[in-house]
């Protein structure tokens, strides 16, 4: 259990109420918080308690506050049907909570005539690894050194060595499940495939295509990406033949041919990482959907150095360039496996694209935004990302 405590003087909030209109207050409080505080004489006390709760939540994460990663406004107070308060995090705060392996933050608030006090209690969730993940970690440790190095790079400040090892074992458990699902997928009936996956957020793809500029789909190696692609996207029957994946050839060649045949059979187009610019532009002009697998290291010729989990990583710049010069919306997507073995494929609202400034600055800022989106996806289900991949070669080269 982690605890944060804060006290706020009522006079501070009374001054805010006197100086700011509704729009100004919305910079500090959510619409729900303002509504819950009412309009009676004790409104300042109620809002002070809520502001103290926001500050108490921030005190759970002192480093992130110092770095400016989050601020009090990234937390708001919500209540369940019984009136029990809890913290509702913003996307940025949710990512920080996930990095610290915190699911929820419970709140306790009180006030007197002169001050309001709040206590935030965050329970750190346990990391559990299946037995077969433990066996693979110890007996068949494929790229174990890379896995542990990557996990330490991302979680070294929030998890101890034993927790990181357990997370690695959970990843190997996911990897074994992934492999079994990959092998069994071709033998599943269409009805079975539909039953193992749920698609969410398809309306974001629909709305993006209505702009008529094509769609750039931002994705990576989340969950079982092969199953979610074949079983999930094929449910978009109206978009049959409109999805095209930018992919680098896999090794060995026979495995690449096997995967490509599966993609083509499912009605997907494939594009090479290099030499496909004209094809991509033509597809976007025809309002097709181009999928960019964005979470891999790229050679300097095709990328720029951008932060990924706070460390420099060579990242593809093509997506930012295409977004800037075609105006095509960038829709993020990711997938994960539920505890019952089913899968979810989720499409999110388009990323806000920077359009003003020098071209190199625009590309750098948008690339960083894309990486931040992927970071959030990984932190939701950290055991279900491809930790075997050497994502931070730039950082490692600088140390060498």
C-alpha positions as CSV (number, residue, x, y, z in Angstrom):
1,X,0.0,0.0,0.0
2,X,1.3,3.5,-0.9
3,X,-0.2,6.6,0.8
4,X,-0.3,10.3,-0.1
5,X,-1.7,13.0,2.2
6,X,-2.4,16.6,1.6
7,X,-4.2,19.6,3.2
8,X,-5.6,22.7,1.5
9,X,-6.7,25.9,3.1
10,X,-10.3,26.7,2.3
11,X,-9.3,30.4,1.7
12,X,-7.3,29.3,-1.4
13,X,-10.3,27.8,-3.0
14,X,-12.6,30.7,-2.0
15,X,-10.2,33.0,-3.9
16,X,-10.4,30.8,-7.0
17,X,-14.2,30.9,-6.9
18,X,-14.1,34.7,-6.6
19,X,-11.5,35.2,-9.3
20,X,-12.5,32.6,-12.0
21,X,-15.5,31.9,-14.1
22,X,-16.8,28.4,-15.0
23,X,-14.2,28.1,-17.8
24,X,-11.4,29.1,-15.5
25,X,-12.5,26.6,-12.8
26,X,-12.5,23.8,-15.5
27,X,-8.7,24.1,-15.6
28,X,-8.6,22.8,-12.0
29,X,-11.7,20.7,-11.6
30,X,-13.6,18.3,-13.8
31,X,-17.2,18.8,-14.8
32,X,-18.3,16.1,-12.3
33,X,-16.3,17.6,-9.5
34,X,-17.9,21.1,-10.1
35,X,-21.4,19.5,-10.3
36,X,-20.8,17.5,-7.1
37,X,-19.7,20.6,-5.2
38,X,-23.1,22.2,-5.8
39,X,-23.8,25.9,-5.3
40,X,-24.4,26.2,-1.6
41,X,-22.3,27.9,1.0
42,X,-20.0,25.0,1.6
43,X,-19.0,24.7,-2.0
44,X,-15.5,26.0,-1.3
45,X,-15.0,23.3,1.4
46,X,-16.1,20.5,-1.0
47,X,-13.8,21.7,-3.8
48,X,-10.9,22.2,-1.3
49,X,-11.3,18.5,-0.3
50,X,-11.2,17.5,-3.9
51,X,-8.1,19.6,-4.6
52,X,-6.4,18.1,-1.6
53,X,-7.3,14.7,-3.1
54,X,-5.6,15.6,-6.4
55,X,-2.5,16.8,-4.5
56,X,-2.5,13.6,-2.4
57,X,-2.6,11.5,-5.6
58,X,0.4,13.4,-7.0
59,X,2.4,12.7,-3.8
60,X,2.2,9.1,-4.6
61,X,4.5,9.8,-7.6
62,X,7.1,12.4,-6.5
63,X,9.5,11.9,-9.4
64,X,6.8,12.3,-12.1
65,X,5.6,15.5,-10.4
66,X,9.2,16.9,-10.4
67,X,9.6,16.0,-14.0
68,X,6.3,17.6,-14.9
69,X,5.0,14.3,-16.3
70,X,1.7,14.7,-14.4
71,X,0.1,17.5,-12.3
72,X,-2.9,17.7,-10.0
73,X,-5.4,18.3,-12.8
74,X,-4.5,14.8,-14.1
75,X,-6.6,13.3,-11.3
76,X,-10.2,14.0,-10.6
77,X,-12.5,12.7,-7.9
78,X,-15.4,10.4,-8.8
79,X,-17.8,8.4,-6.7
80,X,-19.5,5.1,-7.1
81,X,-23.2,4.3,-6.5
82,X,-22.6,4.2,-2.8
83,X,-20.8,7.5,-2.6
84,X,-17.3,6.0,-2.2
85,X,-14.7,8.4,-3.7
86,X,-11.8,7.3,-5.9
87,X,-9.3,8.9,-8.3
88,X,-10.1,9.0,-12.0
89,X,-6.8,9.4,-13.8
90,X,-6.1,11.1,-17.1
91,X,-4.3,9.2,-19.9
92,X,-1.0,10.5,-18.7
93,X,-1.7,9.7,-15.1
94,X,-3.0,6.2,-16.1
95,X,0.3,5.5,-17.8
96,X,2.2,6.6,-14.7
97,X,0.0,4.3,-12.5
98,X,0.5,1.4,-14.8
99,X,4.3,1.9,-14.7
100,X,4.1,1.6,-10.9
101,X,1.7,-1.3,-11.2
102,X,-1.2,0.5,-9.5
103,X,-4.8,-0.3,-10.6
104,X,-6.9,2.1,-8.5
105,X,-6.4,4.9,-5.9
106,X,-9.0,5.1,-3.1
107,X,-9.6,8.4,-1.4
108,X,-10.7,9.6,2.0
109,X,-11.7,13.3,2.3
110,X,-12.7,15.6,5.1
111,X,-12.8,19.3,5.9
112,X,-13.2,21.8,8.7
113,X,-14.2,25.4,8.5
114,X,-10.6,26.4,7.7
115,X,-9.0,23.5,5.8
116,X,-9.6,20.3,3.9
117,X,-7.6,17.1,4.1
118,X,-7.4,14.1,1.8
119,X,-5.7,10.7,1.9
120,X,-4.9,8.7,-1.2
121,X,-4.3,5.0,-0.9
122,X,-2.9,3.1,-3.8
123,X,-2.5,-0.6,-3.6
124,X,0.3,-2.1,-5.7
125,X,-0.9,-5.1,-7.6
126,X,1.1,-8.3,-7.5
127,X,2.8,-9.6,-10.6
128,X,1.9,-13.2,-11.3
129,X,3.7,-15.5,-13.7
130,X,2.2,-18.9,-14.8
131,X,4.1,-22.0,-14.1
132,X,4.9,-22.7,-17.7
133,X,6.4,-19.2,-18.0
134,X,8.6,-19.9,-15.1
135,X,9.7,-23.2,-16.7
136,X,10.6,-21.5,-20.0
137,X,12.4,-18.7,-18.2
138,X,14.7,-21.2,-16.4
139,X,14.9,-24.0,-19.0
140,X,14.5,-22.4,-22.4
141,X,15.5,-18.8,-21.9
142,X,15.3,-17.4,-25.4
143,X,17.0,-14.0,-25.4
144,X,16.6,-13.8,-21.6
145,X,19.4,-11.3,-21.2
146,X,17.7,-9.0,-23.7
147,X,14.3,-9.4,-22.0
148,X,15.7,-8.7,-18.6
149,X,17.7,-5.7,-19.9
150,X,14.6,-4.2,-21.6
151,X,12.4,-4.7,-18.6
152,X,15.0,-3.2,-16.2
153,X,15.3,-0.2,-18.6
154,X,11.6,0.5,-18.4
155,X,10.7,-0.7,-14.8
156,X,14.0,-0.5,-13.0
157,X,12.9,2.5,-11.0
158,X,9.5,1.1,-10.0
159,X,10.1,-2.6,-9.5
160,X,12.8,-4.5,-7.7
161,X,14.9,-7.3,-9.2
162,X,12.6,-10.1,-8.2
163,X,9.5,-8.3,-9.6
164,X,11.3,-7.8,-12.9
165,X,12.2,-11.4,-13.1
166,X,8.6,-12.4,-12.3
167,X,7.4,-10.0,-15.1
168,X,9.9,-11.7,-17.5
169,X,8.4,-15.0,-16.5
170,X,4.9,-13.7,-17.2
171,X,6.2,-12.5,-20.6
172,X,7.5,-16.0,-21.4
173,X,4.1,-17.4,-20.4
174,X,2.5,-15.1,-22.9
175,X,5.0,-16.0,-25.5
176,X,4.1,-19.7,-25.2
177,X,0.4,-19.0,-25.5
178,X,1.2,-16.8,-28.5
179,X,3.0,-19.6,-30.2
180,X,0.2,-22.1,-29.6
181,X,-2.4,-19.7,-30.9
182,X,-0.3,-18.9,-33.9
183,X,-0.1,-22.6,-34.9
184,X,-3.8,-23.4,-34.2
185,X,-5.3,-20.3,-36.0
186,X,-5.3,-21.7,-39.5
187,X,-7.3,-24.7,-38.3
188,X,-10.1,-22.6,-36.7
189,X,-13.4,-22.1,-38.4
190,X,-14.6,-18.5,-39.2
191,X,-17.1,-18.8,-36.4
192,X,-14.4,-19.9,-33.9
193,X,-12.2,-16.9,-35.0
194,X,-15.0,-14.5,-34.4
195,X,-15.7,-16.0,-31.0
196,X,-12.1,-15.5,-29.7
197,X,-11.9,-11.8,-30.3
198,X,-13.8,-8.6,-29.5
199,X,-13.3,-5.5,-31.6
200,X,-13.7,-2.1,-29.9
201,X,-13.5,1.5,-31.3
202,X,-14.3,0.6,-35.0
203,X,-16.1,3.9,-35.2
204,X,-12.8,5.7,-35.1
205,X,-11.7,4.0,-38.3
206,X,-15.0,4.8,-39.9
207,X,-14.8,8.5,-38.9
208,X,-11.2,8.7,-40.1
209,X,-12.1,7.3,-43.6
210,X,-14.9,9.8,-43.9
211,X,-12.3,12.5,-44.3
212,X,-11.3,10.9,-47.6
213,X,-7.6,11.1,-47.1
214,X,-6.9,7.5,-46.3
215,X,-6.0,6.3,-42.8
216,X,-2.6,5.7,-41.2
217,X,-3.0,3.0,-38.6
218,X,-0.4,3.2,-35.8
219,X,0.3,-0.2,-34.2
220,X,2.9,-2.6,-32.8
221,X,3.6,-6.0,-31.4
222,X,0.9,-6.1,-28.7
223,X,-0.9,-9.2,-27.4
224,X,-1.1,-11.8,-30.1
225,X,-0.9,-9.4,-33.1
226,X,-1.2,-12.2,-35.6
227,X,-4.5,-13.5,-34.2
228,X,-6.0,-10.1,-33.6
229,X,-5.1,-9.1,-37.2
230,X,-6.5,-12.1,-38.9
231,X,-9.5,-12.8,-36.6
232,X,-10.2,-9.1,-35.8
233,X,-9.8,-7.0,-38.8
234,X,-11.5,-9.5,-41.1
235,X,-14.7,-8.7,-39.2
236,X,-14.6,-5.3,-41.0
237,X,-16.3,-6.9,-44.0
238,X,-17.0,-3.5,-45.6
239,X,-13.2,-2.9,-45.6
240,X,-12.2,-6.1,-47.3
241,X,-9.1,-5.4,-49.3
242,X,-8.5,-2.0,-47.8
243,X,-6.0,-2.9,-45.1
244,X,-2.3,-2.8,-46.2
245,X,0.5,-3.7,-43.8
246,X,4.0,-2.2,-44.0
247,X,6.2,-5.1,-43.0
248,X,9.9,-6.0,-43.1
249,X,10.7,-9.5,-44.3
250,X,10.8,-12.1,-41.6
251,X,13.6,-14.7,-41.2
252,X,13.9,-17.4,-42.2
253,X,12.4,-17.0,-45.7
254,X,10.0,-20.0,-45.3
255,X,8.5,-18.4,-42.2
256,X,8.1,-15.1,-44.0
257,X,6.3,-16.9,-46.9
258,X,4.0,-18.7,-44.5
259,X,3.0,-15.5,-42.7
260,X,2.5,-13.6,-46.0
261,X,0.3,-16.3,-47.4
262,X,-1.9,-16.1,-44.3
263,X,-2.2,-12.3,-44.7
264,X,-3.0,-12.5,-48.4
265,X,-5.6,-15.2,-47.7
266,X,-7.2,-12.9,-45.1
267,X,-7.5,-10.2,-47.8
268,X,-4.7,-7.9,-46.5
269,X,-2.1,-6.2,-48.7
270,X,1.5,-6.1,-47.7
271,X,4.1,-3.4,-48.4
272,X,7.9,-3.5,-48.0
273,X,9.5,-1.2,-45.4
274,X,11.6,0.4,-48.2
275,X,10.8,1.4,-51.7
276,X,7.0,1.5,-51.2
277,X,6.4,5.3,-50.9
278,X,4.6,5.6,-54.3
279,X,2.4,2.7,-53.5
280,X,1.5,4.1,-50.0
281,X,0.6,7.5,-51.5
282,X,-1.6,5.9,-54.1
283,X,-3.4,3.8,-51.5
284,X,-4.0,6.8,-49.2
285,X,-5.3,8.8,-52.2
286,X,-7.7,5.9,-52.8
287,X,-8.8,6.2,-49.2
288,X,-7.3,2.8,-48.1
289,X,-5.9,2.0,-44.7
290,X,-2.1,1.7,-44.3
291,X,-0.9,-0.1,-41.1
292,X,2.5,1.0,-39.7
293,X,4.2,-1.4,-37.2
294,X,5.9,1.3,-35.3
295,X,7.6,-0.3,-32.2
296,X,10.8,-1.7,-33.8
297,X,14.3,-0.3,-34.1
298,X,15.2,1.1,-37.5
299,X,18.5,1.9,-39.1
300,X,19.5,5.6,-39.1
301,X,18.8,5.9,-42.8
302,X,15.1,5.5,-42.3
303,X,14.6,6.9,-38.8
304,X,15.3,9.6,-36.2
305,X,16.3,9.3,-32.6
306,X,13.2,9.7,-30.4
307,X,12.6,8.9,-26.7
308,X,10.9,5.7,-25.9
309,X,10.3,5.2,-22.2
310,X,12.8,7.9,-21.5
311,X,15.6,6.4,-23.5
312,X,16.8,7.3,-27.0
313,X,15.6,4.9,-29.7
314,X,15.9,5.0,-33.4
315,X,12.3,5.3,-34.7
316,X,10.7,5.3,-38.1
317,X,10.1,8.8,-39.3
318,X,8.0,7.8,-42.3
319,X,4.7,7.8,-40.4
320,X,5.2,11.4,-39.2
321,X,6.2,12.5,-42.8
322,X,3.2,10.8,-44.3
323,X,0.9,12.3,-41.7
324,X,2.3,15.8,-42.3
325,X,2.2,15.8,-46.1
326,X,-1.0,13.8,-46.8
327,X,-3.2,15.0,-44.0
328,X,-4.2,11.4,-43.4
329,X,-5.4,10.8,-39.7
330,X,-3.2,8.5,-37.6
331,X,-5.5,6.1,-35.7
332,X,-3.8,4.0,-33.0
333,X,-4.7,0.3,-32.5
334,X,-3.5,-2.4,-30.1
335,X,-4.6,-5.8,-28.9
336,X,-4.3,-7.9,-25.8
337,X,-5.4,-11.3,-24.4
338,X,-8.0,-11.4,-21.6
339,X,-7.6,-13.8,-18.6
340,X,-10.2,-16.1,-20.2
341,X,-8.1,-16.5,-23.3
342,X,-10.1,-14.3,-25.6
343,X,-8.6,-11.3,-27.4
344,X,-9.5,-7.7,-27.8
345,X,-8.6,-5.5,-30.8
346,X,-9.1,-1.8,-29.9
347,X,-8.9,1.3,-32.2
348,X,-8.4,4.6,-30.4
349,X,-9.2,8.2,-31.4
350,X,-6.7,9.8,-33.9
351,X,-3.5,11.3,-32.5
352,X,-3.4,15.1,-32.5
353,X,-0.8,16.0,-35.1
354,X,1.5,19.0,-34.9
355,X,1.3,20.9,-38.1
356,X,3.1,24.2,-37.4
357,X,6.8,24.9,-37.2
358,X,9.9,23.7,-39.0
359,X,9.5,20.5,-40.9
360,X,12.2,18.7,-38.8
361,X,10.6,19.9,-35.6
362,X,7.2,18.7,-36.7
363,X,8.5,15.3,-37.6
364,X,10.3,15.0,-34.2
365,X,7.3,16.1,-32.2
366,X,4.9,13.8,-33.9
367,X,7.2,10.9,-33.7
368,X,7.5,11.4,-30.0
369,X,3.7,11.5,-29.7
370,X,3.4,8.2,-31.5
371,X,6.0,6.6,-29.2
372,X,4.1,8.0,-26.2
373,X,0.9,6.3,-27.5
374,X,2.7,3.0,-27.8
375,X,4.1,3.4,-24.3
376,X,0.6,3.7,-22.9
377,X,-0.5,0.5,-24.7
378,X,2.5,-1.5,-23.4
379,X,2.0,-0.3,-19.8
380,X,-1.6,-1.6,-19.9
381,X,-0.4,-5.2,-20.4
382,X,3.3,-5.1,-20.0
383,X,3.8,-8.9,-20.2
384,X,2.2,-8.9,-23.6
385,X,4.8,-6.9,-25.6
386,X,7.8,-8.2,-27.5
387,X,10.5,-7.7,-24.9
388,X,12.9,-9.9,-26.9
389,X,13.4,-7.1,-29.5
390,X,16.5,-4.9,-29.1
391,X,14.5,-1.6,-29.2
392,X,17.2,0.6,-27.6
393,X,20.2,0.0,-29.8
394,X,21.0,3.7,-30.0
395,X,21.2,3.9,-26.2
396,X,23.3,0.8,-25.9
397,X,25.7,2.0,-28.7
398,X,26.2,5.3,-26.8
399,X,27.2,3.3,-23.7
400,X,29.6,1.1,-25.7
